[in-house]
Amino acid sequence: MATVSATASRSRRKRLSVGRLAAWAAMVIALLVTLFPFLWMIRTAFSTTRSLPSNPSSLLPADFTWGAFERVLGLGSRAQAIAEGGSGASVNFWLYLRNSFFYAGAITLGQVLFCSMAAYAFARLHWPGRNVVFGIFLGGLLVPPIFTSLPNFILVKNLGLLNTFPGMILPTFFMTPFAIFFLRQFFLGINHEIEESAALDGAGPWRTFFGIVLPISTAPVTTLAILTFITAWNDYFWPFLVGNNEDTRVLTVALGVFRSQTPAGSPDWAGLMAATLVAALPVLVLFFAFARKIIDSIGYSGVK
């Protein structure tokens, strides 16, 4: 009997180990497939555009150089760019970087402030039609953003806000359905006794929200701010539609313009990939710095 039990135990451990190895192998393959475009982008950024056609399948940079990053940061000359196979087109990188930070930062501040107040009103305040209005807000999640682009564009144009930061920021400055839903789920889990104690001390809804509820909600609010900033930073279509001049152009739009500035031949792929890497750096830093907080907050809000 003991021999049979030991044999069964060894067989079970063997099955578990095989399954675990298969799971790890599948995860590694999925990770490699996911990261390969990013690794290829790094390889292209450290290559010269002139050498890329002669080394199409190499995983290492073709004729390694920092020239593409020097062109992006304004440190390289036009002659050097042309010698490395670039088009010689210039990129006002620091201006576009400033515009992207202003655009994404303003949207993030607006959504965090107004969405948190709206979410608190839906979660805690009792007023006629609250559930109906919240259902309408949730219905907004079913509407693709492309459907609202034309009405928003016409409104911004009629207000005379084309090619201005207010025109770019206003459509998503106040609130989005996802942000309200995300914060409302967290506010529903806050103990009512905290707010009841504040009411006994004479605190009204505004004081309770800003003095008590908001300070204990730093985790979900921070997560929402990061997600909103990343979304706004990566936005392309709306800034391209409304703010496509030099003073309001953001990095995502500028990269598309840079790609098209090719008098002859193929685009400056090395310069384009280098600019894309530098533009993605703030988002990568934010994500890796707050990845655990984002995952925990999303999981917490999703089970409420």
Helices and strands as residue ranges (DSSP letters): H 2-45, G 52-54, H 67-72, H 78-83, H 93-123, H 130-139, G 140-142, H 145-158, H 165-169, G 170-172, H 177-187, H 192-200, H 205-208, I 209-213, G 215-217, H 218-234, H 237-242, H 251-260, H 269-302
